[in-house]
Amino acid sequence: MGPGWNWKQDFGGYPSWNSLALYGAEPIGLGVNKASLQPASNAAMEEIGLCVFLDESGKYLSGSPQHIWRMPTVDEIARSLSQDDENAGCSWDGEREKLDCRIAPDKETPLWAPDLPPVYYWANDSFSDDEAYYVSYTGWVQSQPKKWGNPRHGYRCVKEP
């Protein structure tokens, strides 16, 4: 897992799935107007989502798509959960429910930042046209409307090794 943020916006909220997916739509950036647009598609997340604008280092946003980083899937987040520096052995069966894990995951580094508010991470996967999946640090998969921001929802970006 690479960089991620819980990036509080000028309007006081946090990026919705829709805002992240439509980051590259004109004007480029995050904003209230993008959260209120029609729900974005998974294709938008993959083509113009915020993660595809990250430079190689994953530290800076470029003015054009770089297609180095991407939003992870539910399965990738599930397989990255850990407890006491040990992989929790979680797998996802495609349902909104508690993940099947060998050990109970917890909010710890490197996937989670224990000192920061996010307890859920947005995933690239959509539950429906209007809802996207998110994964909690305790190993639950849920969905909520793509247009909603939430101070406890963060996101991470991934790239191929």
C-alpha positions as CSV (number, residue, x, y, z in Angstrom):
1,M,0.0,0.0,0.0
2,G,1.2,3.4,-0.8
3,P,0.3,7.0,0.1
4,G,-3.0,8.0,1.5
5,W,-4.7,10.8,3.2
6,N,-7.6,12.0,5.1
7,W,-7.5,15.3,3.3
8,K,-9.9,17.8,5.0
9,Q,-11.3,20.2,2.3
10,D,-12.0,23.9,2.4
11,F,-15.7,23.2,2.9
12,G,-14.9,21.4,6.2
13,G,-15.6,17.8,5.0
14,Y,-13.5,15.0,3.6
15,P,-13.4,13.6,0.0
16,S,-16.2,11.5,-1.0
17,W,-15.6,8.5,-3.3
18,N,-17.2,10.6,-6.1
19,S,-14.8,13.4,-5.5
20,L,-11.8,11.1,-5.6
21,A,-13.0,9.4,-8.8
22,L,-13.7,12.7,-10.5
23,Y,-10.4,14.4,-9.4
24,G,-9.2,14.7,-13.0
25,A,-12.4,16.2,-14.4
26,E,-12.2,19.9,-15.2
27,P,-11.3,21.8,-13.2
28,I,-8.7,19.3,-11.8
29,G,-8.9,18.9,-8.1
30,L,-11.2,18.1,-5.2
31,G,-14.3,20.1,-4.5
32,V,-17.9,20.2,-3.3
33,N,-19.1,20.5,-6.9
34,K,-17.7,17.1,-7.8
35,A,-19.2,15.4,-4.8
36,S,-22.6,16.6,-6.0
37,L,-22.3,15.4,-9.6
38,Q,-23.9,12.1,-10.8
39,P,-22.2,9.1,-9.1
40,A,-18.9,8.3,-10.8
41,S,-18.1,5.0,-12.3
42,N,-15.2,2.6,-11.6
43,A,-13.9,3.5,-15.0
44,A,-13.6,7.2,-13.9
45,M,-11.7,6.1,-10.8
46,E,-9.3,4.2,-12.9
47,E,-8.9,6.8,-15.7
48,I,-9.1,10.2,-13.9
49,G,-9.2,9.4,-10.2
50,L,-6.9,11.1,-7.7
51,C,-4.5,8.2,-7.4
52,V,-3.6,8.2,-11.2
53,F,-2.3,11.8,-10.8
54,L,0.4,10.8,-8.2
55,D,4.0,11.0,-9.3
56,E,6.4,8.0,-9.1
57,S,7.3,8.8,-5.5
58,G,3.6,9.0,-4.5
59,K,4.3,12.3,-2.7
60,Y,3.1,14.8,-5.2
61,L,0.0,15.3,-7.4
62,S,0.8,15.9,-11.1
63,G,-1.2,18.2,-13.4
64,S,-1.9,15.2,-15.7
65,P,-2.6,11.5,-15.2
66,Q,0.5,9.4,-14.6
67,H,-1.2,6.0,-14.3
68,I,1.4,4.8,-11.8
69,W,-0.8,4.6,-8.8
70,R,-4.4,3.4,-8.4
71,M,-7.2,3.0,-5.8
72,P,-7.0,-0.5,-4.3
73,T,-9.8,-3.1,-4.5
74,V,-11.6,-4.4,-1.4
75,D,-9.7,-7.7,-1.8
76,E,-6.3,-5.9,-1.8
77,I,-7.2,-3.9,1.3
78,A,-8.5,-7.1,3.0
79,R,-5.3,-9.0,2.2
80,S,-3.2,-6.1,3.7
81,L,-4.9,-6.0,7.1
82,S,-2.6,-6.9,10.0
83,Q,-2.3,-7.3,13.8
84,D,0.9,-7.0,15.8
85,D,3.0,-6.7,12.6
86,E,1.5,-10.0,11.3
87,N,-0.7,-10.3,8.3
88,A,-4.2,-11.0,9.6
89,G,-4.9,-13.5,6.7
90,C,-8.2,-11.9,5.7
91,S,-10.1,-12.7,2.5
92,W,-13.2,-11.2,1.0
93,D,-16.0,-13.3,-0.5
94,G,-17.7,-10.4,-2.3
95,E,-20.3,-9.7,0.4
96,R,-20.9,-6.7,2.7
97,E,-20.0,-8.3,6.0
98,K,-17.2,-9.2,8.4
99,L,-14.1,-10.4,6.5
100,D,-12.9,-14.0,7.1
101,C,-9.6,-13.5,8.9
102,R,-7.1,-15.8,10.5
103,I,-6.5,-13.3,13.3
104,A,-8.5,-10.1,14.2
105,P,-7.0,-7.1,12.4
106,D,-6.3,-3.8,14.2
107,K,-5.5,-0.2,13.3
108,E,-1.7,-0.3,13.0
109,T,1.0,0.7,10.6
110,P,2.0,0.5,7.8
111,L,-1.5,0.3,6.3
112,W,-3.3,2.4,9.0
113,A,-2.0,5.5,10.8
114,P,-3.1,4.9,14.4
115,D,-2.7,8.6,15.2
116,L,-5.0,9.8,12.4
117,P,-8.9,9.8,12.3
118,P,-9.5,7.4,9.3
119,V,-10.9,4.1,10.4
120,Y,-12.3,3.2,7.0
121,Y,-10.6,3.2,3.6
122,W,-12.5,3.7,0.3
123,A,-12.0,0.9,-2.2
124,N,-12.1,1.0,-6.0
125,D,-15.0,-1.4,-6.0
126,S,-18.6,-0.2,-6.4
127,F,-21.5,-1.9,-4.6
128,S,-23.9,-0.3,-7.1
129,D,-24.1,2.7,-9.4
130,D,-24.8,4.9,-6.3
131,E,-22.7,3.2,-3.6
132,A,-19.0,2.3,-3.1
133,Y,-17.4,-0.1,-0.8
134,Y,-15.1,0.8,2.1
135,V,-13.2,-1.4,4.5
136,S,-12.7,-0.8,8.3
137,Y,-9.5,-1.5,10.2
138,T,-11.4,-4.2,12.2
139,G,-12.2,-6.1,9.0
140,W,-15.7,-5.1,8.0
141,V,-16.7,-4.4,4.4
142,Q,-19.6,-1.9,4.0
143,S,-20.9,0.5,1.4
144,Q,-22.3,4.0,1.4
145,P,-23.4,6.6,-1.2
146,K,-20.5,7.7,-3.4
147,K,-21.4,11.3,-2.9
148,W,-21.0,11.2,0.9
149,G,-17.8,12.4,2.5
150,N,-17.0,11.3,6.0
151,P,-14.3,12.4,8.5
152,R,-13.5,8.8,9.2
153,H,-13.0,7.7,5.6
154,G,-9.5,7.9,4.2
155,Y,-8.0,6.4,1.1
156,R,-4.7,4.7,0.1
157,C,-3.2,4.3,-3.3
158,V,-1.3,1.3,-4.6
159,K,1.0,0.5,-7.5
160,E,2.5,-2.6,-9.0
161,P,5.9,-3.5,-7.5
